[in-house]
Amino acid sequence: MNGSVVLRRIGGGVLVLWLVSLLTFALIQLLPGDAAQAIAGENATQADVDRIRHELGFDLPVIEQYFRWFSNVVTGDFGTSLYSGRPVTELIFEAAPATLSLTVMAIVIAVLVGVTAGIAAAIRQGGWLDRTITSLATFGIAMPSFWVLMLLLLPFAVLNRWLPATGYAPMSDGLWPWLSHILLPATALGLASAAELARHARGCAADVLARPYIRTARARGATGAWLIRRHVLRNAAIPVITVLGLHVGRLLGGSIVIESVAGISGLGTLAIQAILQRDYTTIQGYVLFSAIIVVLVNLVVDLLYGWINPKVRA
Amino acid sequence: MTATLQFQAGPAPAVGTARRGRTSTVASLMRRPSFVVAAGFLVFLVVVAALAPLIAPHDPSAQVLEDRLKGPSWSHLLGTDDLGRDVLSRLVYAARLALLAPLISVSVAILLGVPAGLWAGLRRGWVDAVTGRLSDTLLSLPGLAFALAVVAVLGPGLFNAMVAMGIVFAPSLYRVVRGATLAVAEESYIESARAIGCSTRRIIWVHVLPNIAAPFLVQVTILMGVALLAEASLSFLGLGVQPPDSSWGSMLEVAYQNQYDAPLAVLPAGTALVLTVLSFNTVGDAIRDTVARRRDS
């Protein structure tokens, strides 16, 4: 992939992020009635409302408000929380590690389970293993992740106490405390992606295995494991990466509910608290931060494409 | 199923073969057992929702506090919840929201995505560039996060949340419609239609819409399932449906709060959710496979 394509993709990403910033800014402008009044609450005095209006710059023209806000955002300053008065960036960086562990672990589980199951189904096409995996995948896509987590918690944490039912331990506490807290939530979160990956990997692997060069390789005496490594995995990588790019946003959204069931204080918990506390600057920061992650991941996906598949190197 | 019929009731396609082609698409769909079962379940759900007062054995909000968190019995087939309300009756009444909530989202997505997709596909140029960027922007917002932000601004409530989800879904319909329209617009009969002076409106109704019906329907049924899952998530968090109304999502929240006292209470509402989403997806998959097969043959 040459430099100008990379630059164009990055430019596209920046443009999208700028539009997202407009959108999140507009959200606050959409507050019904007087925004300052809504933030101050029903029992606030007129003086309180005026103070809030001035502090947030609501007494300035909209364009000027936007430029003030945007120039801060560009430097990483998402404003201060209306509830706690702490910088929103700080709140986000405190909450992000738990959510990122959860989503990254969910992706790892989704890829391991999904790709293995999909390739196994493709090798045993039409057999009972294939039928089982295909029907399980159909169910997996239809299951709400938080319900899956409740079902997983029942045997592992409620009826038996093998794993903790709630909470989170950072990796600095040790690998097992971290893993034991995150394993069930990440499995539940990643299941739907695993199911979708299994479908794509099966389709792709079946496609590759039907090619004449596979028969040639078999005739030369290539073993199954070698074929899988050499041909199937490499070809399956493209749909896997595409699906992952599409799923990042869904996983981040899904982690909101999963965190609430698993009692993990991450970005989702931060967002829900912010909503209940009418802490609009934190919500703005949360939406913008999530969008930045999605755009970045998709940028990486786009660039990986060109690297894996020379055909799209334009 | 009903959606299919409605779509066919639109203006008749100009070419006779197209109409025959579509009726036999329905016929070959009906030969698929998975489609018949899934569509049958959805029809069943519509009937249950419509006749909820006749079907529900109890008043869904009648509280019998001495019967709290009871397991299944003859008087309460699926047991009772934390306020002694009959779970089966609540499940039956919540079927209404399970259909209504996705319908709100998908309608919003159709209203935004289809005209934009048609416009971009037919006009291309700057229209395509602008709508494409907008669609990329919405796609980069985690749907649930955006819905949460809208709920934060407009206040908790199912309608606001579902409209917000509809806005997030619009790009996926936009992409499908735009892609299909671009493909159709390349066909020589569109050029002929223009040459004999057909208006853009007529070209859309007669040539474009019938040809994009299949990919559109596939996307709509799949979005119905996604919207239902989103509704359940938001209601589970207490930001969607508000008491005294209840949905399968808010029922799951009640069951979750009492999971140590009644561990199996998470099953009824969860199963109802899975079966409904599964049916939407199966119908969508069946339409896709049938149309793809007919195109190949």
Interface residues (C-beta under 8 A of the other chain):
Chain A: G12 L15 V16 L17 L19 V20 L23 T24 L27 I28 L30 L31 P32 T138 F139 I141 A142 M143 P144 F146 W147 M150 L151 L153 L154 V158 L159 G249 R250 L252 G253 G254 I256 V257 S260 V261 A271 I272 A274 I275 R278 Y280 I283 Q284 Y286 V287 S290 A291 V294 V295 N298
Chain B: R133 L134 D136 T137 L139 S140 L141 P142 G143 L144 A145 F146 L148 A149 V150 V151 A152 V153 L154 P156 G225 L229 A232 S233 F236 L237 L239 G249 L252 A255 Y256 Q259 Y260 P263 V266 G270 L273 V274 V277 L278 N281 T282
